């Protein structure tokens, strides 16, 4: 099986300790859109993406801008409605996380 690149986005108030193998932080950008553009500029053509907290907002913006580039998306402890601009990505199955949790916990 071919390994797929995984982009890990830190949450708000987190630093490089959260994702020890992260090369570059997103703190240089001042908008969610700019953060998403930076990620898209620095990642392979397709990748798997996980976003924690504010990183989840960025991940949703990436999905909105370039859905064809994401093979898998994990949103962790985030919200589908960013306060700065309303809905980012409509969720088809808002309760899908419950099924995953039930599966993992048995």
Backbone as numpy.savetxt, mean C-alpha at the origin, in Angstrom:
# Nx Ny Nz CAx CAy CAz Cx Cy Cz
9.14 -21.35 -8.76 8.30 -20.17 -8.76 9.18 -18.93 -8.76
8.83 -17.97 -9.59 9.60 -16.73 -9.69 9.22 -15.81 -8.52
10.23 -15.27 -7.87 9.97 -14.33 -6.77 9.38 -13.05 -7.33
8.40 -12.51 -6.63 7.79 -11.24 -7.02 8.30 -10.14 -6.12
8.65 -8.98 -6.69 9.07 -7.86 -5.84 7.93 -7.45 -4.92
8.27 -7.07 -3.72 7.29 -6.59 -2.76 7.71 -5.21 -2.29
6.84 -4.24 -2.41 7.09 -2.88 -1.95 6.40 -2.74 -0.61
7.14 -2.35 0.43 6.59 -2.16 1.77 6.57 -0.68 2.10
5.41 -0.16 2.44 5.26 1.26 2.74 5.07 1.44 4.24
5.85 2.32 4.88 5.71 2.52 6.32 4.47 3.32 6.68
4.02 3.15 7.90 2.87 3.91 8.39 3.29 5.28 8.89
2.30 6.09 9.16 2.54 7.42 9.69 3.29 7.32 11.01
4.28 8.15 11.22 5.12 8.20 12.42 6.04 6.99 12.58
6.19 6.18 11.53 7.13 5.06 11.56 8.41 5.48 10.85
9.46 4.71 11.06 10.71 4.99 10.36 11.25 3.71 9.75
12.51 3.74 9.31 13.11 2.61 8.63 13.19 1.35 9.48
13.05 1.47 10.79 13.09 0.30 11.66 11.90 -0.63 11.36
10.76 -0.07 10.98 9.58 -0.88 10.68 9.86 -1.86 9.55
10.42 -1.39 8.46 10.78 -2.24 7.32 12.29 -2.14 7.15
13.03 -2.99 7.82 14.50 -2.88 7.86 15.15 -2.92 6.49
14.51 -3.57 5.53 15.11 -3.68 4.20 14.64 -2.58 3.24
13.91 -1.66 3.77 13.44 -0.55 2.92 14.61 0.34 2.56
14.74 0.66 1.32 15.87 1.47 0.86 15.61 2.96 1.02
14.43 3.38 0.66 14.17 4.82 0.67 12.81 5.11 1.30
12.76 6.07 2.15 11.48 6.43 2.78 10.70 7.37 1.88
9.46 7.55 2.21 8.59 8.41 1.41 8.39 9.79 2.02
9.15 10.13 3.04 8.95 11.39 3.74 9.37 12.62 2.94
10.04 12.42 1.81 10.47 13.57 1.01 9.31 14.21 0.26
8.21 13.50 0.13 7.07 14.00 -0.63 6.02 14.56 0.33
5.28 15.57 -0.14 4.33 16.21 0.77 2.86 15.93 0.45
2.59 15.08 -0.54 1.21 14.68 -0.81 1.16 13.17 -1.04
-0.02 12.60 -0.84 -0.21 11.18 -1.10 0.07 10.88 -2.56
-0.39 11.75 -3.44 -0.16 11.55 -4.87 1.33 11.56 -5.22
2.09 12.48 -4.63 3.53 12.54 -4.89 4.24 11.30 -4.36
3.80 10.82 -3.19 4.38 9.59 -2.64 4.12 8.42 -3.59
2.90 8.35 -4.10 2.55 7.27 -5.02 3.39 7.35 -6.29
3.57 8.55 -6.81 4.40 8.72 -8.02 5.83 8.27 -7.77
6.37 8.60 -6.61 7.75 8.19 -6.29 7.85 6.66 -6.30
6.89 6.01 -5.67 6.90 4.54 -5.64 6.81 3.99 -7.06
5.90 4.51 -7.85 5.75 4.02 -9.22 7.00 4.24 -10.05
7.70 5.34 -9.79 8.95 5.63 -10.51 10.08 4.68 -10.13
10.02 4.09 -8.94 11.15 3.32 -8.43 10.88 1.82 -8.33
9.77 1.36 -8.84 9.44 -0.06 -8.73 9.42 -0.71 -10.10
9.51 -2.05 -10.11 9.44 -2.78 -11.38 8.08 -2.58 -12.06
7.97 -3.08 -13.27 6.74 -2.94 -14.04 5.54 -3.50 -13.27
5.69 -4.65 -12.65 4.63 -5.21 -11.79 5.24 -5.58 -10.45
4.43 -5.52 -9.40 4.92 -5.80 -8.06 3.75 -6.09 -7.13
4.06 -6.68 -5.99 3.09 -6.86 -4.91 3.29 -5.70 -3.94
2.22 -5.24 -3.35 2.28 -4.02 -2.54 1.57 -4.22 -1.21
2.21 -3.79 -0.13 1.58 -3.78 1.19 1.73 -2.38 1.77
0.65 -1.84 2.28 0.68 -0.50 2.87 0.08 -0.51 4.26
0.82 0.02 5.23 0.39 0.10 6.62 -0.02 1.53 6.95
-1.17 1.71 7.56 -1.64 3.00 8.03 -1.65 4.02 6.89
-0.89 5.09 6.99 -0.84 6.07 5.91 -0.29 5.44 4.63
0.59 4.47 4.79 1.09 3.74 3.62 -0.05 3.06 2.86
-1.12 2.72 3.57 -2.31 2.17 2.92 -2.98 3.20 2.03
-2.99 4.46 2.45 -3.52 5.53 1.60 -2.69 5.64 0.32
-1.37 5.57 0.49 -0.47 5.64 -0.67 -0.71 4.44 -1.58
-0.84 3.26 -0.98 -1.08 2.05 -1.76 -2.37 2.16 -2.57
-3.40 2.72 -1.98 -4.66 2.89 -2.70 -4.52 3.90 -3.84
-3.72 4.93 -3.63 -3.48 5.91 -4.69 -2.69 5.27 -5.83
-1.74 4.41 -5.48 -0.99 3.67 -6.51 -1.95 2.80 -7.31
-2.86 2.12 -6.61 -3.84 1.28 -7.29 -4.74 2.11 -8.20
-5.10 3.31 -7.76 -5.93 4.18 -8.59 -5.19 4.64 -9.84
-3.90 4.98 -9.67 -3.10 5.51 -10.78 -2.65 4.43 -11.76
-2.29 3.25 -11.25 -1.69 2.22 -12.11 -2.11 0.81 -11.67
-3.39 0.49 -11.75 -3.85 -0.81 -11.26 -3.23 -2.00 -11.99
-2.81 -1.80 -13.23 -2.21 -2.88 -14.00 -0.84 -3.28 -13.48
-0.22 -2.46 -12.66 1.13 -2.75 -12.16 1.13 -3.58 -10.88
0.04 -3.59 -10.15 -0.02 -4.31 -8.88 -0.55 -5.72 -9.08
0.24 -6.70 -8.65 -0.21 -8.09 -8.73 -1.03 -8.47 -7.50
-0.64 -7.96 -6.36 -1.33 -8.24 -5.10 -1.32 -6.96 -4.27
-2.34 -6.78 -3.46 -2.43 -5.60 -2.61 -2.85 -6.02 -1.21
-2.07 -5.59 -0.20 -2.43 -5.81 1.20 -2.55 -4.44 1.87
-3.72 -4.16 2.42 -3.95 -2.93 3.17 -4.02 -3.30 4.64
-3.10 -2.75 5.44 -2.95 -3.14 6.83 -3.24 -1.94 7.73
-4.21 -2.08 8.61 -4.54 -1.04 9.59 -4.66 0.33 8.93
-5.49 0.39 7.90 -5.68 1.62 7.15 -7.17 1.83 6.92
-7.53 2.80 6.13 -8.92 3.14 5.90 -9.14 3.33 4.40
-10.25 2.88 3.90 -10.55 3.04 2.48 -11.01 4.45 2.14
-11.24 5.26 3.13 -11.66 6.65 2.91 -10.64 7.60 3.52
-9.71 8.05 2.71 -8.72 8.99 3.21 -9.40 10.32 3.51
-9.04 10.94 4.59 -9.68 12.18 5.01 -9.38 13.35 4.07
-8.30 13.26 3.31 -7.94 14.39 2.47 -8.74 14.46 1.18
-9.41 13.38 0.79 -10.08 13.46 -0.51 -11.20 12.47 -0.72
-11.76 11.92 0.31 -12.87 10.99 0.14 -12.40 9.61 -0.25
-13.22 8.93 -1.03 -12.91 7.56 -1.42 -11.68 7.52 -2.32
-10.81 6.58 -2.08 -9.66 6.37 -2.96 -9.95 5.23 -3.93
-10.22 4.07 -3.39 -10.51 2.90 -4.21 -11.72 2.22 -3.60
-12.81 2.08 -4.35 -13.96 1.40 -3.79 -13.64 -0.07 -3.52
-14.00 -0.56 -2.37 -13.75 -1.95 -2.03 -14.91 -2.80 -2.51
-14.61 -3.84 -3.29 -15.66 -4.70 -3.80 -16.27 -5.55 -2.70
-15.42 -6.02 -1.78 -15.89 -6.88 -0.70 -15.36 -6.33 0.61
-16.05 -5.39 1.23 -15.52 -4.74 2.43 -15.31 -5.69 3.61
-15.96 -6.85 3.61 -15.80 -7.77 4.73 -14.86 -8.92 4.41
-14.11 -8.82 3.32 -13.19 -9.89 2.94 -12.13 -10.12 4.01
-11.73 -9.08 4.72 -10.71 -9.24 5.77 -11.19 -10.19 6.85
-12.47 -10.19 7.15 -12.99 -11.11 8.17 -12.81 -12.56 7.74
-13.01 -12.85 6.47 -12.80 -14.21 5.98 -11.34 -14.62 6.10
-10.45 -13.69 5.81 -9.01 -13.98 5.93 -8.66 -14.25 7.39
-9.15 -13.42 8.29 -8.86 -13.59 9.72 -9.40 -14.93 10.21
-10.62 -15.26 9.83 -11.20 -16.55 10.24 -10.37 -17.71 9.73
-9.90 -17.60 8.48 -9.07 -18.65 7.91 -7.76 -18.80 8.67
-7.12 -17.68 8.98 -5.83 -17.72 9.67 -5.95 -18.22 11.11
-7.03 -17.84 11.77 -7.20 -18.22 13.18 -7.89 -19.58 13.35
-8.41 -20.11 12.26 -9.05 -21.43 12.33 -10.42 -21.31 12.81
